[in-house]
Amino acid sequence: MKRLLNTLYISNPDYYLSLDGENIVVKLKEEEIGRVPLHNIDGVVTMGFTGASPKLRGYCADKNIALTFISGNGRFLATVCVFWMLPNCVDYGLFLRRLLVKTKIAYAIIC
């Protein structure tokens, strides 16, 4: 069976991301908003200054799940991923360009 990997986009800057088992838990002021299993997630893109727990960042780095932070204006801030395990990319610069193009398109659709 082919495994389809998806990207989770978080566009609300008030959300906080944490890890519970193998799930991403999305919280708003200590209240759980949603829960997404990480086994079918390829990347997480947060827009605005959404926080992520250190445990989640470490888990994403271990499992090669790209965790990307983008400002509310669409400017790239940081990404957490393992460089030598990037899928379908020759170099890291190419990966960033593809990610930014994908993110700008998704951000335009959300707004």
Order of alpha helices (4+ residues) and beta strands (2+ residues): beta-beta-beta-beta-beta-beta-alpha-beta-beta-alpha
